[in-house]
Structure formats: C-alpha cells, structure tokens
Amino acid sequence: MRIAASFVLVFASLALAALRAEAQDRVDALIERLERQERELQQLRQEVQDLRTQVPPPPQHPEYRREDGEEPLTDYLNPHIRLDVAAQVNPAMNVAGDGHNTKVYFVDNDATASRVRFAGVGVWDRGPQVGTTLEVGLSPNNSFDVSQNNELAGSFISVRRAEAWVRDDRYGRIMFGQGSTAADNTAEYDLSLVSGPIMTSGVSFVAGGLQFTSNNRLTGVTIADAFQNFDGNRDPRIRYDSPMFGPLQLSASAGANQTYGAALTWGGDYDHWTAKELDGITTLGAVSIYNPNDHGVDFRVAGSWSMLHNASGLSATVSAGYDNTGGPTPYSVYGKIGWDTHLFSMGDTGFGVDYAWSANIDQADDEGQSVGLAAVQLIDAYGIQLYSQFRWYTLSRGEGPSFDDIYLGTIGSLVRF
C-alpha cells in the first residue's frame, strides 16, 4: 500500500509540473502575440501619419473664413472652388432731437449696413489662389437716407462687390470688377472695439439723412452735408495690391468714370487688418490719394492711424482728409479715445469718446462739430454685438441761417453669421 501511495504521489507531482510548464508556455506565447500585435499597431500608426503628411488638407484662404464645413453649397462640378456664405444684420433705433421735434426712427445702421456675401474660394494645392466675391447690401430704411420728413425711406439693394481676384504672395493680388478702390477704408483704420458697429470717423453714417432746423423749420441741410471723412469708394475698377514689405503694402486702382487712386497701408495685409505690434502696442494705419472725378475736385487725400495698448486696452485713433479744389478747402479732422476690457464672461466690452471737426463741406465757411460717447458689448456665443451711442451735432455757417443743434441717441445690435 505504501509503495502504491508513493507511486501515486510521484505521478501527481509529475503531472502538476507538466501542467505548470504547459501553462507557462501558453502565457509566454500570449505575451509574444500581444507584443507582436503592438509592434504591428505601431507600424500602422506610423504609416497613417506618413500618409497624412503626404496628402495635405485643402488650404484655407486667409481672405474668407470657412462658414459651412467641408462641402460646397452648390451642385456645380468644380472640385477646386468652395462656396462660403456670410451675412450680417444691423438694425438700430435712433432717438433724435433737432431743436423743433424729438422723434424715434427705426433704421438699418449705415455704419456697417446689413449685407450678404458669397465667396467662391479656390482650394488649389499650389500656384496662385483664385476666387470670386459677390457681396450685396440689403438695407431696409437705411440711416443715411431717413429724415424728419421721410421716416420710411424704403429699402435698397446695392452691389457692394462683384469681382474676381488672383493672389500670389510672391507677386501680390489683382482684383477686377466692382469692389473697393485703393483708397477705400483708408480713412477708417481703427483698432477700438466700438468702431465695429457704431463709432467710426464717418460720424454721419448713423443719421446722415436728418436735417438741421432753423426757426422751427427744416432747412434741407443734412448731417451728411456737414460731415465727411473723405474715404474712398467702391466702384467698377481694376486694383493691384503689392506683396507685403514687412507691415507695409502698396495699392493702386483705376476705375469707371476715369477715377484713379493709390494707397500705402501699415498692417493692412490684403485688407485683413492684421496690424503690427511694436513693444506691446498694436499699430494700424493708411494714407491715400484719389482722383474721384468730382466737379471742382482735383484730388482727394485721406488717412488714419490707430494705436492700441495691449495690456490696458486703451486706444487712440486719428483720421483726416481733404479735397484739393482750388478754393476754400473742404477738410475734416477726427480723433477718438477707446477702452476695451472684459467686464462680463459673455464677451469683451468696449467704450469710446470721439470728436469730429469738418469745414467747407457743403459751403464755404461752414463749420461742423460732433462729439460722441459709445459703448458695445459682445456676446460671443451668439455672434452678437449690442451697442449704444449718444452724439451731438452742430453746424455754423458764415452767411445764412442759424442752425439748431441735433442730439442723437442710438441703440442697436449687430449680428454676424
């Protein structure tokens, strides 16, 4: 019995050892398999990464931000053109006292009027960038047209841009068709937050059609007649922008009705307003000379300069322009102090106070002055800018009626999408 028991114990020990060895072999085989699979996965990851670097995504043209994802919005079979769509609306309410009556006017704010833009953007991998832009202003009851005796000025549709362009950063950009001349916007370079929806050097935009009164009567002389910033226009033209020479860029244009112009911008960067930072101060500016082919005007000069102290949010902006007429020179001077800050989590807040002086705009010896105070609040989650402004306009004339001052309060909302 003892011999049998011993035999059984020896047999069991041998069997257990064999099982342990077999289990260890299985574990080793499993570990080897997992390590092999990990090496294969690592190799596949490297191959995918190599493919991604070999096939770059379609380039994003800096002129236009992508609005609607990867796919184009049309059925035209052109794989190299992407259609981007953008728009904005800018309704406002003006409360104006003209010395005779105080009225409320519901307008579309011409400081940056409602519009829609269609941009056909080229997405070629190499070579020059090519595209087209169609931008249409859709402005109901535009603030530049509304007056005391025409409170419903109606709606207008204006073609702001209908152009084709070619751009190569080595040689510059050519634009052909309806669009900004070289001098356009050169009087309005401004880094303050309030300049976006409401407060620019064009102090007449928000209520240009309102008439000054005298002896309780409308005079027919409007705010737009008294104030002008001498900025360029949008016309059918051909325009060339040079490559960037550091922060500098040269532009020239020739357009319909024998108009010509040239401009020098600092930080303009193909109208993108990237600006230039100098020791913690962001700077932006432009100057232009323009032949508008207006009766009695030999040439027009305009310019603007803006500086923003990045740490404090304080900014200073100046703008000036004049017409060379051979007689009393129509001119304007504008200055603004702005402050951009972050008071609320919803978005940035901006404030501004400005002063404008114009002379000889409508008639010789005319002198116009305007002072404004404005605020804007951004609501980033919805693309909304809420704004308000109070502005005073006065006009004096060497000979003729004595004009009553106009006091204007404005609230509005600019929504971009």
Secondary structure, DSSP 8 states (H G I E B T S, - for coil): -HHHHHHHHHHHHHHHHHHHHHHHHHHHHHHHHHHHHHHHHHHHHHHHHHHHHHS------TTS---S-SS-SS----TTEEEEEEEEE-EEEEEEE-SS-EEEEEEE-GGG--EEEEEEEE--SSS-EEEEEEEEEEEETBTTT-BTTBS---EEEEEEEEEEEEEETTTEEEEEEEEE-TTTTTT----SGGGTTT-SS-TTGGGTT-EEEETTEEEEEEHHHH-------EEEEEEEE---BTTEEEEEEEETTTEEEEEEEES-TTTT---EEETTEEEEEEEEEEE---TT-SEEEEEEEEEEETTT-EEEEEEEEEEE-SSS--EEEEEEEEEEEEEETTEEEEEEEEEEEEESSSSTT-EEEEEEEEEEEEEGGGTEEEEEEEEEEEEE-SSS-----EEEEEEEEEEE-
